Amino acid sequence: MSETRVAPAKKPSKNREKLLAAGRRLFAERGFAATGTEDIVREAGLTRGALYYQFGDKRDLFRAVLERMLPEIGTRLFNETMATIKADREDLKVGAQVLLRIYADPEVRLLFLIEGPAVLGFMDWKVLQAPLSKIFLDHALQHLVDEGTLEADRMSAVGELLAGALQQAGLGIAAADDVEAARAQYGAGLDLIIDGLMGR
């Protein structure tokens, strides 16, 4: 009976942080395909062995870069939404527009929306990014449930539908030649959907 070799657990380290930072800079500058592992280790000032100790391959490093970006996007979404709203029920409408502005950011657009699905595969990428919209939507929709605008037993289904709309808006913005025009168009469409949901 053959033994399965288990790779050692990778603890946070300076080398890992250097590789993440180097990978993120180069992926954002050149794209995934045009960035070689030699470029990454040279940028990080490390050896190829250090790269493969921390990450299985270049794709694994890229996935880790996206995982690092997710809480950054979430924090920005929360802070910018909270700085704008005057009442809890505004979370959903304002937050959706904030998220579209974040999606239009050049680094987020390239790495998260264009390269992400292409490198990881759509389903893997969809699972990876799902917590971002779920946390935002669960929080925002709960306010509508609390005020009686939305029935509690419909919250989950509505959240999934809105998550799909936000995902499609992000991919549409990513694919557009005129990013700002696309953001405005998808933003207007989301406003119509959300206004209907909120009974306006």
Buried (B, 14 or more C-beta within 10 A) or exposed (E): EEEEEEEEEEEEEEBBEBBBBBBBBBBBEEBBEEBEBEBBBBBBEBEEEBBBBBBEEBBEBBBBBBEBBBEEBBEBBBEBBEEEBEEBBBBBBBBBBBBBBBBBBEEBBBBBBBBBBEBBEEEBBBEBBEEBBBEBBEBBBBBBBEEEEBEEEEBEEBBBEBBEBBBEBBBBBBEBEEBEEBBBBBBEBBBEBBEEBBEE
